[in-house]
């Protein structure tokens, strides 16, 4: 069973979100701004969750599922140009968070969930690796935590709040969006104009 290209996510959809961020006054401390950025992140995580679900249901084979995720990854992780430096930094933060979502999904589809350990143990190991500036290991541990979330394990969000600001905190923020998306893969409506 083949799916039409762009069924899960399109460049146009990503550009619509970026357009809204360009148009609006964005302030990381402002609730509406924070919600817009979170919706942008959740919307992408939901697309990834739908691919994983269709893969689990046998509607996509491994190769197609990985290809679909790579397509979204190419759209979302491409360099974004903003005149406003703060907006550029905030979108970069969303991209950083989503990087872990993509890698966790790819790891899950290609290799299944981590064999041992808990989400908390992997996140702690990631934080320890980040403290030692071993970012490859830190990302790897976060990805393993992500495969467990996809497999149905629950991440304790209080643990996430205790992390020092840095890459691991950003990646865990992405895993939080992934956890929400896996439990409730409903599309985030773009408030003014839905492109559904």
Secondary structure, DSSP 8 states (H G I E B T S, - for coil): ----TTSS--HHHHHHHHHHHHHS---TTSHHHHHHHHHHHHHHHHHHHHHHHHHHTTSS-HHHHHHHHHHHHHHHTS----SSHHHHHHHHHHHHHHHHHHHHHHHHHHH-S-SS--HHHHHHHHHHHHHTT-HHHHHHHHHHHHHHHHTT----HHHHHTS-SSHHHHHHHHHHHHHHHHH-------SS----
